[in-house]
Amino acid sequence: MEQAQQFGLLGKNISYSFSKKYFEEKFKKLFLQNHSYNFFDVQDLNKISDLFNTSELKGFNVTIPYKEAIIPFLDELSEEAEKIGAVNCVKLIDDKKIGFNTDAFGFEKSLLIHKKPHHTKALILGDGGAAKAVKFILEKHNIDYKTVSRKSELNFENLTSDIVSEHFLIVQCTPVGTFPNVDDCIKFPFEALTSQHYIIDLIYNPTETSFIKNARKQGAITMNGYYMLEQQAEKAWSIWTK
């Protein structure tokens, strides 16, 4: 009989997540009857260690707010995860807990779909774990970037139209506007956007955030986080099964 294998998603308040349905459908397509994918909704950081005692656990994804907090609980990091400083995929093998970052893989795939030669300067909105993966890929493609966050020198209060008009790539990495708070939107000078701008919002639920709606009104090229999510999920699956 096929050995039972369990996978899942570590996060906080994650019942909205795409991952469970995605992997359950994948198990059906591949006729993997003894595979399961569950939510590990952990409210207390100190409870993360309990997760590793889960029966038949082979690997799990990691989302907000644990992409950086998970690192001290792991035995090894992949080269990318170490450079990025954030983990969104963990593999358990031979009593070792190994951390990977597949956000970088997924973001790179999204970036290259609409990237044009004039997309040489970027603004990264937010500075969490996902933003770290974005920075890693922008550096790989020699794209200069500035970070806009609540705590950085350049923030949502002093971000000007002039700065936005000089940066044709905008990557929205904050959770603002995520379901169920779909009407929320960060403060941003949308009037500075043009048809030359490429906007990537890493949020996938809703499919069209208030941020994307406002950007599209200005003629900007837009993309949500769904394709990135699919790509990073497939990368995670290849890591767990190789």
N, C-alpha and C positions, 0 to 999 in steps of 0.2 A: 504493500500500500504506500502511496505517495506520502512523504514526510510532511507534517504540518509546518507551515512557516508563517510567522506573523510579522507584519510591517505596520507603520503608523506615522502619525504626525504629532510632534511635541510643540506645544504652544500654550497660549492663554486665551480663553474665550474664543475657541476656534470652530464652533459648530457650523459656521458659514463656509468652511473651507471646501475648495474644489477637489482636494487630493483624494479623499475617501472614495467618492464616486468614480473618479478617474481610474484609480487602481483596481477597484472592484470590477469595473467594466473590462479592464485589461486582463484580470484573472479569468473572467468568463471567456474572453476571446481565445485565451491560451489554454483553456480547459484545466486550469490549476485549481482543483476543487478544495484542497486543504490549505489554501492561502487566504489570509485575512488582512484587512487594513483597518486600524482603529485610531481613534483620537486619544492622545495622552494630554488631556487638558490639565496642566499643572499650575496651580495658583501660587505655590511657594517654591522658590528656587531650590531650597534644601531637599525638596522631595524628588528632584531629578534623579538622584542616585537610585531611588526605588525602581525607576523605569528599567534599569538594566537587569533586574531580577524577573522581568516578564517572561513567561514560558514561551519557548519557540521563537523569540524575537531575533530577527536576522538583520533588521535595519529600520531606520526611521528618518523622516524629514524633520526639519527644525524651522519654525517660523517665529515671528515677533512674540515675546521679547527675548528669546533665548539664543539667538544666533551667535552672540558673543559669550553669553553666560555659560553655554554648554562646554566651552573649550577646556576649562580646568578638570572636567569629569572624563576627558578622553585620554587615551594612551598615545595616539599618534595623530598627526595632521597631514593631509596631502600637501604637496608643494603650493598649490594655489590657495588652499585654505589658510596655510601659514602666512603667505604673503598678504592675503586680503584681511586676515584677522577676524574672519566670521565663518561659521559653519552652518550649512542648511541641509546636510545629508550625513548620516552616521551609518557605518557598516560594522556589524559585530561578527567577528570571525576569529576562531582559535583563542578565545578568551581575551581578545583585543577589541578595543573600541576606537575606530578610526574615523576621523572627521574629514569631510570633503566640502567643497563649495561648487554647487552646480548652478547657482544664480549667475555666475560669470559666463558660463557656457550659454545659458538661456538668453542673457542680455545681449551677448555678442551676436547671436542669431537674429534677434530683433533689430539691433542697431543696423546691421548690414542690409536689411530689406529695403530701407528708403535712404540710406546714407548717400550723400552727394559730395563731390570734391570740395564744396564751400563749407561743409560742416566740419570746420577745423577748431572751433571754440565752443565749449559747452558750459551750461549752468546746471549744477546738480542741486536739486531742491530736497533738503533733508540730509541727515548725516548718520543714519543708523546702519545696521548690518547690510542691507541691500545696497546702500550707497557705496559701501566699501567695495563691493563686487563691481559696481558701475565704474568706479575710479580705476580699478585694476584693468578693465577692458579699454577704457578711454586712453590710458597710458600706453597700452599695447598698440593702439592704433594712432599714437602720436597726436591725440586731440587734447589741446589745453583745456583746463576746466577751472571753474570757481565754484565753491560750495556756498549755498545759501541755507542757513538754518537759524533757529532761534538763538543759538549761543555763539555763532560765528561772527566775525567782524562785519561781513556782508550778510545782512539778515532781511527778513520779510518787511521790515519797516523802512530800511534805507535802500532797497533794491529799486533802481530807477529804470525808466524807459530807455535811456541811453545805453545802459549796460545790457539790457535785453536785446536791443537792436544790434549789438555787436556780437552776440552769441546765438548762432543759428540752430544750435542743438540744445534742447531743454529736456532734462530727465527728472520727472516728478517722483521722488522716492519716499515721500511722507505717507502715512496712512490716512491723511485727511481726505474725506469724501468716500471712504470705504463703507459698504453696507453695514449697518442700516442708516448711517448718517450721510445719505447720498446727496443732500443739498449743501453740505459743508464744502468750503473751498478755501485754500490758502490765499493770502493777500498777494496779488501779482499784477504787474502793469500789462495786462493783456493787449492794450492798445498798441504796444510796441511790436507785436507779432505780425509777421507777413507770410506770404506764400513760400518764402525761402526757408522758413523755420520748420524744423522737425521736432515734434513733441512726443516724447514717450512717457506715458504715465504707467507706473508699475502696478497700479491697482487693476484688478480684473473683475471685481464685483462691487459696483455695477459695471457693465461693459462700457458705458460711456459716463465718466465722472463729470462733475460740474467743471472741473479744470479742462477736460478735453472739449466739452461743449463750448466753453468760452474761447479756447484756442482755435477751434474750427470756425467760429464766427469771423475770425480774423484771416481766414484762408490758410492757416497752417496745416501741414501734413501731420496727422496724429496716429498714434498707435497705443492700445491699452496693454495690460500685462498678461493677457491670456496666452498669446503665442510663446512668450518667455516662459510662462508657467509650464506649458506642455513640453517645451524643450528641456527644461531643467528636470521635469519629472521623468522623461525618457532617459536622461543622463543618469539620474539616481537609480533607475531600474537596471541599467547596464552595470553600474557599480555594485549593486547588491547581488547580481547574478553571475558576475564574471569570476 
